[in-house]
Amino acid sequence: MTRLPRNVSGAECIRALERAGFTIQRRSSSHVTMRRDVPYGWVVVPDHDEIKPGTLRAIIRQAGLTVEEFVKLL
Protein backbone atom coordinates (compact mmCIF):
# COMPACT_ATOMS: atom_id res chain seq x y z
CA MET A 1 0.00 0.00 0.00
CA THR A 2 1.42 3.34 -1.04
CA ARG A 3 1.57 6.09 1.54
CA LEU A 4 -0.20 9.38 0.96
CA PRO A 5 2.34 11.88 -0.41
CA ARG A 6 3.27 14.87 1.74
CA ASN A 7 3.80 18.46 0.63
CA VAL A 8 1.55 18.29 -2.46
CA SER A 9 0.66 21.76 -3.69
CA GLY A 10 -2.64 22.70 -5.27
CA ALA A 11 -0.97 23.19 -8.65
CA GLU A 12 0.58 19.69 -8.53
CA CYS A 13 -2.78 18.19 -7.60
CA ILE A 14 -4.52 20.02 -10.45
CA ARG A 15 -1.91 18.76 -12.98
CA ALA A 16 -2.32 15.18 -11.73
CA LEU A 17 -6.11 15.38 -12.02
CA GLU A 18 -5.79 16.80 -15.55
CA ARG A 19 -3.73 13.71 -16.45
CA ALA A 20 -6.63 11.63 -15.07
CA GLY A 21 -9.04 13.29 -17.50
CA PHE A 22 -10.38 16.19 -15.42
CA THR A 23 -10.68 19.69 -16.86
CA ILE A 24 -10.87 23.02 -15.06
CA GLN A 25 -14.43 24.33 -15.07
CA ARG A 26 -14.02 27.48 -12.99
CA ARG A 27 -11.76 29.21 -10.51
CA SER A 28 -13.19 31.01 -7.51
CA SER A 29 -10.64 32.85 -5.39
CA SER A 30 -8.17 30.16 -4.30
CA HIS A 31 -10.27 27.12 -5.25
CA VAL A 32 -10.49 25.35 -8.60
CA THR A 33 -13.51 23.27 -9.65
CA MET A 34 -12.61 20.37 -11.93
CA ARG A 35 -14.90 18.03 -13.86
CA ARG A 36 -14.63 14.79 -15.82
CA ASP A 37 -17.36 13.48 -18.12
CA VAL A 38 -16.56 9.75 -18.40
CA PRO A 39 -16.85 8.45 -15.76
CA TYR A 40 -18.62 11.51 -14.39
CA GLY A 41 -16.98 13.20 -11.44
CA TRP A 42 -16.14 16.60 -10.05
CA VAL A 43 -13.80 17.83 -7.34
CA VAL A 44 -12.87 21.16 -5.77
CA VAL A 45 -9.13 21.64 -5.27
CA PRO A 46 -7.73 24.39 -3.02
CA ASP A 47 -4.94 26.15 -4.91
CA HIS A 48 -2.72 26.47 -1.84
CA ASP A 49 1.02 26.00 -1.35
CA GLU A 50 0.37 22.74 0.52
CA ILE A 51 -2.80 20.67 0.76
CA LYS A 52 -3.47 19.08 4.15
CA PRO A 53 -3.42 15.25 4.19
CA GLY A 54 -7.11 14.82 5.04
CA THR A 55 -8.13 17.21 2.28
CA LEU A 56 -5.87 15.47 -0.23
CA ARG A 57 -7.30 12.07 0.69
CA ALA A 58 -10.85 13.43 0.21
CA ILE A 59 -9.93 14.85 -3.22
CA ILE A 60 -8.45 11.51 -4.29
CA ARG A 61 -11.56 9.65 -3.09
CA GLN A 62 -13.94 12.09 -4.84
CA ALA A 63 -11.94 11.71 -8.06
CA GLY A 64 -12.47 7.96 -7.92
CA LEU A 65 -8.75 7.21 -7.73
CA THR A 66 -6.63 5.18 -5.38
CA VAL A 67 -3.58 6.63 -3.66
CA GLU A 68 -1.36 4.48 -5.88
CA GLU A 69 -3.00 5.81 -9.06
CA PHE A 70 -2.72 9.39 -7.81
CA VAL A 71 0.98 8.99 -6.98
CA LYS A 72 1.65 7.68 -10.51
CA LEU A 73 -0.13 10.75 -11.95
CA LEU A 74 2.07 13.12 -9.93
Helices and strands as residue ranges (DSSP letters): H 10-19, E 23-28, E 31-36, E 41-46, H 53-62, H 67-73
